[in-house]
Amino acid sequence: MSDNPPGPHSASHTQHGHGDEIPSLNQKGEFVAIGSTSYVERLPDGVVIKTAWPGGDRARQRRREIATEAEIYDCLSEYPCLVRKKAWDPDEHALTLEDMPNGTLEDYLASHADVPLEQRNKWATEAVGCLQLLHGSGVVHCDVGPHNFLLDDRLRLKIIDFSGSSVEGSRTEISPGTRYAAPVPGGRSLQWTAPTTKTDLFSLGSTIYFIMTGKAPFAEFQSEDVQKMYSNHEFPDLAGIPHADLTRSCWSQEFESVDGLIPFLDV
C-alpha cells in the first residue's frame, strides 16, 4: 500500500520492502522524496531526477517499474496534464522530469486553507481529465491521490508517479492509501487484485473530497476502521460539499468509465 512521501515528486513510497537495505547512493542533488521503488532529487538546474533503487531483492522489479513510467511519459507527455519528460537513462534507470514550483496538491491545500471554490472546481475538473486521458490510453494509475498531483506556476494539476501503474491490464503490486482504496470483495488485498478503471475512480472520489474539504475521507479514524466502513459501504457525509454527486458516484463505483462523470462537472 502506498504511503505519501514528503516531496513534490512522490512517485515512490516512504517505506522499504521487507528485508531490503537502503543502499549507498550516488547523490546528484537535493533529496525530494525517498521510497521503496525509487528516490527523487532536485538538481541545481531546476529539474528533478527519479532513480530506481539499486540492489536489494526487488532491484529488477524496480527497474521494470521505472522503465514503464518512462514509456508512459513517452506516449503522453505532450498532454498538459502530465509533467514534461526531459530525459531517460536506461543504464542508470533514471528519469529526468521538469519540476513543479507549487509542489503537491496535498501539501498546497495543507498550507492554503483559503483556496477559493472556483479554483477547487478547476482542480476537480482537471483531475477527471487526467484520468480520462490515462484510461483512454490503456493506463490505470493505481495510486490516485492528492500526493500524486503536482501544481505548476499557474496552479494547474499534473498527475505523476506511473511506476506502479498498470498498462493494458498488466499486474502491479501498487495500491492506494487506505482512504483512497476501493473495498475489495472477500477481504483480499487490493495489491493482488487486477487493477481496473473503477478502482481508480474510487480513488478519484476521495481525491475530489480532499480537494473540496482539505482533508482525507474519515481522517479522524484509524485505517483499519476506514477499511471496515468502506466494506460496509459507509462513507463520509457529503451534505453541503461541492461535487457531492460526483464523489458519491465514484465511491459507489457506479460507472465503468470516467466518461460517466463528465455530466456532473456541468452542474
N, C-alpha and C positions, 0 to 999 in steps of 0.2 A: 504494500500500500504506500502511496506517495505521501511524503511529508513536504513541507514548504520551506525551502532553504532561504537564507537571508540575503537575497540579492535580485537584481533586475533580470537576470537570465536564469530562472530557476531550473529549468531543463534537467535537473538531476535531483536526487534525494539526499537528505542530510544524513541518513544512516547508511552504514556499510553492511553488505551481506554477511551472514553468519560465517565466521571463520576467515573472513578477509582481513588483511592487514593493510593499513594505509601505506602505500609505497612512497619512497622519496620522489620528489617531483623536480623537474627542471623548470623552475618557476620563471615565467616570462614577464609577468606584470602583477597588478593588484588582484588578489583573490576577491571574487564577487560571490560565488556560490560553490559549495563543495558537496558532493553527493555520491551515491552508490554507483552511478553509471559514469559520471564524468565530473570534471571540475572546470570552473569558468573563471577566466581572468580578464581584466580590463587592461589593454596595452596603452603605452604612452601616446600613441597616435589616435586614441579615441575609439578604436574598435574593440570588440570582445572576442575571445577565442575560447572555444569549448573543446576540451580534450578528453578522450576516453581514459579511464584509469588504467595504467599499465599493471601487468602482473595480477596475481590472485586467481581464485578459482573461476571467476566469471570474466576473465580478460577477453576471451574470444567473443563471448556474447556481447560485452560492452562495445567491442569494435564493430560488431554487426549492427548494433542499435544506432550508433552514431553515424555509420555509413548509410543506414536507412534514412536518418534525419537529413543527411546531405542530399540524398536523392529526392526527398520531398521538396527541399528548397530549390533544387534544380528545376523541378516541374512547376513550382507555384510561386517562386519568389518575385515574379513580375507583378503579382497582385498586391494591392496596397494594404491588405490586412495581414501580411507577413513582413517581418524584417528582411532586409536585403542581405543575401549571402555575398560575402566578399571573396572567400577562398575556401578550398577544401584540400587538405593534405592527407592523402590516403596512406602515406608511410607513417606519419605521426598520429593518424586518426584524429585530426584536429580540424574543427570547423570554425571559420572566422566570419563574424556577423557584425552588422552595424549596431552601434549602441543606441539605446533609447534614453533620452535625458530625464524623463519623468518616472523611470522605474516601473515597478509592477502596479497593476490596478489595485491589488490588495494593500500595498504599502501606501499608495497615494490616498486612498479613501481613509486609511487609518490616521493620516495626518491632515486630511482636509475634510472635516465633517460637514462643512458648509457648501459642498458642491451642489449647484442648483439642479432642480429636477430636469430642466432642459438638457443638461449635459448627461445626466444619468440615463435619460431616454435615448440619447445618441449612443451611449455605450451599449445599452440593451440591443439596439438595432444592429450595431456593428458586431456584437458577439454572435447574434443569429447569423449575420452574413458570413462571419468566419467559418462557422460550422457548415453553412450551405456550400461554401467553396470546398472545404475538405471532403465532405461526404460526396459531393458531386464528382470528386476526383478519386474516389475509392479509398479515402483515408479516414479511419476512425481514430480520433486523437487519443482517447483512453485516460486522460488526466486533465479534463477541462476544469478550470477553477480560476479565481481571480489572481492566483500566484503565477498563472501561465498566460497572462495577458500583460503586455507592456504598453506604455503610453509614449507617443512621440512628442515633439515640441509643440504640436497643436492638439494634444490630448486625444489623438485618435488611437483606437485599440489595434494592437498587433498580437496575434496569437503565436505562441512559441512552444518549444520543447516537444519535438516529434521523435525523440529517441526511443520512446516506448509505444509509439503509435502502431496501429495495425493497418497494413496496406493490402487491399483486395482480400481481406479475410484472414491474413496471417495471424498466428498466435502471438501473444505478448504476455509478459509477466507483470506489466504495469497496471495499476488500478488507481482510481481516485481516492482522495482522503475520505474518511467516513461520512462527512456531511455532504459530500458530493457524489457518493456512490449509490447506485440503484440497489435495492434489495434483491438478493439472489434466491430463487426458489430452492428449498431443501437445505438451506444453510451452507451451501458450497461457497468457497471463496471466489469472489469475482476475478481474482488473479488467475484462476484456472478455468474460467469460462470464456468462450469465444466472444470477443467484444462486438458490439453492434452499434448501429447509429442510435438506437433507443437508449443505450446506457450513456452515450454522450449527451443526449437531450436531457436526461435526468440531471446530469451534472450542470448543464446549461441552466436549468430551472433554479438550482441552488446558487449558481453564479449571478443570475439576474436578481434573486432575492438579496444577495450580498450587495449588489450594485444599488438597489433601492433602499436598503436598510442600514448598510455599513457594517453588517455583522453576518457571520455564517449561520445557516439554519441550526436551531437548537444549540446555540453557542453556550448556553448555560448548563447543558447536560454533558455527562460523560459519554465517550464514544460508544461504549457497549450499550448504553441506554438508547442512543440515537439509532443504532442498528436495529434494536428491538422495535422501536417506534416506527421506523421505516418499513420493517417487515409486516407490521400491523396496519400499514397504510395510514399512519398518523404523521401529519406534517404541521409545520408552524401555521398559525392563524394568519391569513392573508388579508383580513378586513382592513380596508383603507390603504393598502400598499399598492402603488402603481404596478401595472402589468401583472395583476393577480391572476387573471385568466390564463395568460401565457405561462406563468410559473406553475400554476396548478396542472395545466396540460402536460408540461414536462415531467412533473412528479408522478402523474398518473400514467405516464408513458402511453398517452392516447394516440400519438402519431408515430408512424414508422419513419417518416421523413421530416426534416426540418422545414420543408415547404409548407407543411400544415400549420406552422406557427406564424407565417407571414401575415395572414389576415389580422392577427392580434396586434400587430405593430401599427396597423392603420386606424386603430380605435382611438 
